[in-house]
Amino acid sequence: MVPALAHLTRTTGSSAIDEPALLAHIEALMVGGLATAWKTRAYTSEEVNAVTGRLQALEPEDLEGRLVVAGFTERPYVAPDDVDAIEQACATCMYFERHRGWCNLAELMLPVKPEWSCILWRI
């Protein structure tokens, strides 16, 4: 883990993460051009299991790896060839905790913005 990021990781016990700082760091990575796997969506159980398996194989401190594997984007995803497609944003995902601005998917557990998206989006 990058020493400068050590204070941003979730720890056990009485220490808590600085969620606003972590959110700002994640946003800076994405806006800065972090290439993520956003094009291949995980719609089937097999695809979801494959993505969550890759996430589980990462070290918990590997923030960039989690963002890349989960295919995070800073804007909602809409299938380009489907006029009736649902806009996929964190705000409409079943894992999104609205009041906290948090992704509650066990393999991610990250602060997120409502307009962001990832390939594990679910309604």
Summary of the structure (lengths in Angstrom):
residues: 123
radius of gyration: 14.2
end to end distance: 33.1
largest distance: 48.3
contacts: 321
relative contact order: 0.20
helix: 34%
strand: 8%
